[in-house]
């Protein structure tokens, strides 16, 4: 199982980030929804959960996974992203995200 799970409804953004992670040698899986992410997370094996703060159900997903995986909130809208990160006590990173950003956080 992958060590990094990227959850984003934007398929192109999700896959671009996954490619960047793979180029850094990181094992990665992707999910297009919170429900899909929950199913993958149930299988275990993830150490970092990267969640776009605008994914429907992101709040519940992050609340349920806190303490199980490290969580990185991502997004294009800085104010919404920071509010989400503060609400959940997680790190926030504005899009676009580069390979080095993932490598540092996945270590």
C-alpha positions in Angstrom: 0.0 0.0 0.0 1.1 3.6 -0.6 2.5 5.8 2.0 0.9 9.0 0.7 -2.8 9.5 -0.1 -3.9 12.6 -2.1 -7.6 13.5 -1.9 -8.8 16.1 -4.4 -11.9 16.3 -6.6 -9.8 18.0 -9.4 -8.6 14.9 -11.3 -5.9 16.8 -13.2 -4.5 18.4 -10.1 -4.7 15.2 -8.2 -2.9 13.2 -10.9 -0.2 15.9 -11.4 0.5 15.9 -7.7 0.7 12.1 -7.7 3.1 12.2 -10.7 5.3 14.7 -8.8 5.3 12.4 -5.7 6.2 9.4 -7.8 9.1 11.3 -9.4 10.4 11.9 -5.9 10.2 8.1 -5.2 7.2 8.4 -2.9 4.6 5.6 -2.9 1.3 7.3 -3.6 -2.4 6.6 -4.1 -5.2 9.0 -5.0 -8.9 9.5 -4.2 -11.4 11.8 -5.9 -13.7 12.0 -2.9 -13.8 11.7 0.9 -15.7 8.5 0.6 -13.1 7.0 -1.8 -10.4 8.1 0.6 -12.1 6.5 3.6 -12.2 3.1 1.7 -8.5 3.4 0.9 -7.6 4.5 4.4 -9.4 1.5 5.9 -6.9 -0.8 4.2 -4.1 1.1 6.1 -0.5 1.7 5.1 -0.7 5.5 4.7 1.5 7.9 6.7 0.6 11.2 5.0 -2.9 12.3 4.0 -3.0 15.3 1.6 -6.5 16.7 1.5 -7.8 19.6 -0.6 -9.8 21.7 1.9 -12.7 22.1 -0.6 -13.4 18.4 -1.0 -16.9 17.7 0.1 -16.6 15.8 3.4 -13.0 17.0 4.0 -13.9 18.2 7.6 -15.3 14.8 8.6 -12.4 12.9 6.9 -9.7 15.0 8.7 -11.5 14.7 12.1 -11.7 10.9 11.7 -8.1 10.5 10.7 -6.3 12.8 13.1 -3.8 10.9 15.2 -3.7 8.1 12.6 -1.8 9.8 9.7 -0.1 13.1 9.4 -2.4 15.5 7.5 -1.6 18.2 5.1 -4.4 20.5 4.0 -4.0 22.0 0.5 -5.9 24.5 -1.6 -6.0 27.4 -4.0 -7.9 29.9 -1.7 -5.5 31.0 1.0 -8.2 32.3 3.4 -10.3 29.1 3.3 -7.2 27.0 3.5 -5.9 28.7 6.6 -9.3 28.6 8.3 -9.5 24.8 7.5 -6.0 24.2 8.8 -6.6 26.2 12.1 -9.9 24.4 12.7 -8.2 21.0 12.5 -4.8 21.9 13.8 -3.0 20.7 10.6 -0.4 22.1 8.3 -1.5 24.0 5.3 0.1 24.4 1.9 -1.2 26.6 -0.9 -1.4 25.1 -4.4 0.5 24.7 -6.6 2.6 22.2 -4.7 6.0 21.1 -6.0 7.8 17.7 -5.6 10.1 19.1 -3.0 7.1 20.1 -0.9 5.9 16.6 -0.8 9.3 15.0 -0.2 9.9 17.2 2.9 6.5 16.4 4.4 6.5 12.7 3.6 9.9 12.1 5.3 
